[in-house]
Amino acid sequence: MTSNIHSRSIVIDGLVVSRWSRSVFEHMQRGGLTAANCTCCVWENTRSTMQNIANWKRWLHEHSDLIMPVKTTADIKRAKEAEKVGIILGFQNTAALEDRLDTLPLFKELGVGVIQITYNTQNLVGSGCWEENDGGLSGFGREVISEMNRLGILVDLSHVGSKTADDAIKYSARPCAYSHVCPTGLLDHPRNKTDEQLRTIVNKGGFVGVATYAPFMPKGGASTLDDCIDMFEYMINVCGEGNIGIGTDFTQDQDEAFFDWLRHDKGYARRMVPSRGTAPLIAGLENLAQYPNLTQAMERRGWSETRIRGVLGENWLRFLGEVWSV
């Protein structure tokens, strides 16, 4: 491909949970990634999450030639101009809050811009998508969302149970997102979202990041870039072209122990997710340097430059600008 659409585009990934290292940061930069929601909490409590954020502060200093902190959409634009990767700190659980609402302003100040309210199971806020009984959003959960709304922190519902997610969408004064999901219409999987759920979130001004994550796709480990484009087109038909973006759920360099920790309730109790081993990668998206391959697949499918640039990052940029504004 001779097109330079990718190099001209702002590229935003709604979820990367890779094993952080200089090599990973180099791949992100080489792939033309402008900004990404990078997980710094899954099961960790307040102290452990603060240590993870401290690690990020150190990495941002040590690898400042590659990465930079992002708190606003203006920061994302600056990252593009500087040819660096903007780091949006994000939680995949509210475990880091424990039972304290007053930690939210602290985390916001430290650069946390996205918080998923539950991770697979039950917590103080509500139920996850692997929980047998979804009791919906709790009273404490409503308080958490109100404070996130006030601070301009995005409410992420990707791993959240269907009733809890619906409650959150209805209650939240700001639009919510599924930052990294696939559709149930292509594969019936507990982590995937139905057409009704997808329409519900976008009808309230929300957003959907499409996960190029093989376990959530019909062909599993045999999935290709063309299968990813099929999924993006399915999402466009359900959600509208301006309401979707990328949310790869990239797990580059993560080992089996990490996945085992993720799949257990609270990281150590009962096994929630039955699968084992590491997640297979999409052929052509084996590492974070290969985002241009996804753009080229969009071009081969005949997408317009406007659609490509929107899905790569301009749609995310617009949406984050709305949610983060205070």
Secondary structure, DSSP 8 states (H G I E B T S, - for coil): ----HHHHS--EEEEE-----HHHHHHHHHTT--EEEEEEESS--HHHHHHHHHHHHHHHHHTTTTEEE-SSHHHHHHHHHHT-EEEEEEESSSGGGTT-TTHHHHHHHTTEEEEES--SS--SS--BTT-SS-----HHHHHHHHHHHHHT-EEE-TTB-HHHHHHHHHH-SS--EEEEE-BTTT---TTSB-HHHHHHHHHTT-EEEE---GGGSTTGGG-BHHHHHHHHHHHHHHH-GGGEEE---B-TT--HHHHHHHHBGGGTSSB-S---S-----BT-SSGGGHHHHHHHHHHTT--HHHHHIIIIIHHHHHHHHHH--
